[in-house]
């Protein structure tokens, strides 16, 4: 039986003593291909009482859930959240601006899009003075309902993109590894070369034969 973690995460957010809590998180920092997706979710905790909170009972860090549960929670978050924001950074922007800079920009923008919030939570990162006042929570997607909800939205959005990309760029296996570096993915890049959704700024070994040939 699946562990019902949502109540614990909602208790963390309720412990902040406010009604509106915004959380932001990202998916896709590590992959060799595909976009970085940042999501923000604003929860109205007064509305998430009793049966209204039940759809979020399985809420947890997206990485700890299977794909079917993430899809179910994605629909639940969209139905329960007061506001949802998504920012997508394609590979050419990551190559141009850098992964970390793109990530911080996305987190700031998603947090601003989830205003007004009485408490703003970020999974692990301090965003500086350009962001709304916020709190960085280490491993926040396993502690806060708002951050976990954002992690679900970001992960499902990105995975859907990569499954669609598999049809446009066959041969790489994007549906199976969603752009992360695997033996299958590296072998495909060596065999047929990178496509336009590969992050060329990443120092990946599968790119080395291309660099040597140029």
C-alpha positions, 0 to 999 in steps of 0.5 A: 500500500502506498504511503500517505505522505501528503498529510505530513507535508501539509502539516509542515506548511500549516506550521508556518501559521499562514493561509497562502503558501507558495512553493517552487521547484524544478525538473531537468537540471541533470539531463543531457537533452531536453528543457529545464522546467520550473513550476510554482504552486500556490496553496490556500491551506484554508481550502485544503481541509478534510475531503478537499485535501484527500486528493493530495494524500500521496503527495511527495517528492516526484522522484519517489513516485512512479509515473502513474502516481505522478500523473494522478497527483498532477491532476489533483494539484491543478484541481486543488491549487489556488495558482500554478505557474510553469516556466520552460527553458529550452536547451539553447537558452541553457547553453547560452545563459547557463544552467544555474542562472536559468534555474534561478531565473525560473524559480524567481519568475515562478515565485512571482507568478504565485503571488500574493503568498504569505510564505514562499518556499524554495527547494534548497536555493536562495534566490537573492533580492530580486525574488519575493521574500522566501525561505530555502528549505533543504530537501523541501520536496520531501517536507513541504506540500507546496514544494512537492506539488511544484515538483510534481507539476515540473516533472510531469510537464517535462516528462510529457515533453520528452515523450512527445520529443521521442516521436520527433527525434527517433533513435535516442530513446527519449521515452525511456530515459527522458534525456538523462545520460544512460548507456543507451542514450550515450551510444545513440549520440555517438552513433547518430550525433546530437539533435537540436534538443541536446545541451551542447554546453554540457561536458559529456563523454559522448560528445568527445568524438564530435569534438575530436572530429571538428 
